[in-house]
Amino acid sequence: MHAIWSIAKRELASFFDSLIAYIMLILFLGFSGFFTWLLGSDIFYTGQASLESFFNVAYWTLFFFIPALTMRLLAEEKKTGTIELLLTKAVTDRQIVIGKFLSTLLLISIALLFTIPYVITISSIGNIDAGQVACGYLGLMLMSAMYTSIGLYASSTTTNQIVAFLAALFAGLFFHIIFGMIAQQFPGWIGQVFDYLNVNSHFESISRGVLDTRDLIYFLSITLIGVFLSELSLTKRHTA
């Protein structure tokens, strides 16, 4: 556990050293603030104490930002050769993957913590549903974990950061949009399968304050698969 935490701290520090963290925080808060407060006029017209506008904006903003955060995690290490130095130390492939995975989640958590003033401000309009807000943030974290694992795997398969970014974004498009579109075209169990693979159906359920084990299993299973494939990719590389 100490090795995982050391890698996570090292990677999180590198985000801030390279200004990636600052850029991500500024853009995320800028986009979410603009679309929530300036274009999210329903908040003021209806007078409802709801963060639905913010969650809808963050749902799309994080989808594009996460591949940009994960593209360098392993691709850059492999390109510069520092991954070999890391592997010569007393750490395993799993510890490297989990450490880098956690570093990205920590950065996303920091970004979401900066939106707590949104909650305070919205609550001044009326009685806010604290349970629904907590579930909304949980949904964003679960979705972020899922896309982080996908991006991490994409980064583990190449030394080119742009390729890793595009691969992660392309894979994410299936879960974010394409599976949902396919589900609408097929009736019966085929449509249900693709609808289950669609992120939006699970995120909407959680963000409404409904915690269903099927939604939790969906996010956690894909996250674990992504982390496992990332570890497998590293293992194949230095055992070949």
N, C-alpha and C positions, 0 to 999 in steps of 0.2 A: 504493500500500500504506500510505503514511503517513496518508492521509486516512481509510482504512478503520479503521486502528488508533486514530486520534484519535476517531472516532465511537464505536467500541467502548468505549474508555476512558470517554468522556463518558457513554455510556448506562449502563455498569456503575456508575459513580459515582452516577448518578441513582437507581439501584436502592437503593443504600445510604443516600443522602440522604433518600429517601422512606420508609425503613424496610421497603420491600418485601423487600429481600434478607434482613434479619434475621428477618422473619416467616417467609419461605420456609425459611430454614436451620433455624430452631427447630422449625417444624412437620414438615419433612422428617425431621430427625434424631429428633424425638419419635415420629412414626409408625413410622419404620423401626426404631428401637430398641425400641419397645414390642412391635411384632408379631414382630420377630426374636428378642428375648430372652425376653419374658414369654409370648407365645403360640407362639413357635417352639420348643416343648418337645422336638421331635425332635432338636434339636442335643445336648441333654444326655442324653436317654434312649438314643439310638443311639450316642452318643459319636463320631459321624462329623464329621471336620473339613470341613464344607461350608458355603458361604454361600448355598445354594439358597433358604433362607427369606428372606434379605435381598433377593436379586434378585427374588423373587416379589413382595415388598412394594413395592420400589422401582419395579417394573414398573407397578403401579397408582398409586402415589403421584405419580410424575412425570407420568402421563397426566392427572391432574387439576390438577397445579400448573403445568404448562407453559402452558396457555391463560391462566391468571391472570397469568403473567409477560409473555406476548406481547401481551395485549389492548391495552396502552397504547403499544406501540412506535411505531406510526404513527398510530393513531386519535387519540391525545392531541395529537400534533404537528399533525395536520390540523385538529383542533378549535380549538386555540389560535392557529394560524397560524404557528407556529414552523417548520413544514416549509418554508414559503415563504422564510424567512430562511436556512434551511439550504441550500436549492436555489440561492440567489443567490451562495453562496460557490463556490469552485472545486472542487466535488464533483459527482459524477454520481449518477443514481438508483441505479445498481448499487452504488456505494460506500456509499451510505446504507443500502441493504437489507442488504448483506453485513456492514457495521459493526454494525448493530442485531442481526442474526442471531448474530454472534460474541459480542456482549455477553451474550446470554442463555445461550449455550453455556458461556461462561466462568463465569457464576454457577452453572450446573448442575455444572460441573466442580469448583468450590469446594465445593459441597454434597457431592459424592461423595468429595472428598478428606478431608472430615471423618469419613467412615465407614471410613477406613483402620484405626483402632483395632479395628474389627470383625474385620478380617483378622488382625491381630496376636493378638487374643483367641482366635479360632477356631483359629488355627494351634497354639495351646498345647494343644489337645485331641488333636491328632495331626498326621500329615503331610498338610498341605493341598495340593491340586492347584493349584499356582501358575498353570499354563496355563489351567485352567478358570476360576479367579478373574479373570485378566486378560481372558479372553474375555467373562465376565459383565459386567465394567465396560465393555468395548467395546460389547457389545450395548446397554447402557443409554445410552451416548453416541450410538450410531447411531439408536436409537429417539428420543432427545431431539432430535437434529438434525432428524429427520423431522417430529416434531410441532411443533418450533419454526418450521420453514418453513411449515407449515400455519397455525399461529397468526399468523405474520407476514403471510401473505397475507390472512387474515381481518381483521387489523387495518388492512390497507391499503385495504380496501373500504368502510370506514365511519369516522365520527367518534365513534361511541358505543362506549365500552369494553365495556359489558355485552353489546352486540350482537356485538362481536368475540370476546368470551369464549365466548358461547353458540354462535356459528358454528364456532369452532375445536373446541369440545368435541363438537358434533354431527358435524362431519366426522371427528373422531378416533374417534367411536363406531363408524363403519363399519369402519375398519381394526382397531380394538381388539376388537370383539365381533361386529358384524352380518355382515361378510364370512365369518367363521368359522361362524356359524350357518347362513348360506345354503349354504356348502360342504357341510355335513352333510345338506342336503336334496336335493342334486343329485348323482347318480352320474356317472361318466365325466369327460370333459374340462371340462364346465361346473363341476363341483365342484372340479376341480383348479385352474381359473382363480381361483375365489373363495378357495380355500385359499392360493394364492400371494399374494393380496392381503391376507391375514390377517397382522397383525403377529406374533401369538403363535407361529405356526409358524416364523417366521424367528428370533425372539428366543430361543425355546427351543433351537433348533439351535445358535446361537452361545453361549448361556449354558452349554451342556453341554460346550463346548470344541471344537466342530466349526466350522471356518471354511470356509464354502462360498461360492464366488464368486456363486452365485445369491442368497444372503442379502445379501451386500455390495451387489450391483447393485440389489436391491430397495430398500434403505434409501437409498442414494446417489441413485438415480434419482428417487424421490419427493421427496427433499430438494431436489434441483436444480430439479425442476418447481415446487415451492413458492416457492423463491427467485426463479425466473424470472417466475412469475405475479405476485409481489409487485412486482418491478421494472416489469413491464408495467402493473400497476395504477397505479403512480406516473406512469409515462410518459403514459398515457392522460389522467390527471387534469390535468397542466399543459400538455398539447398540445391539449386540447379547446377 
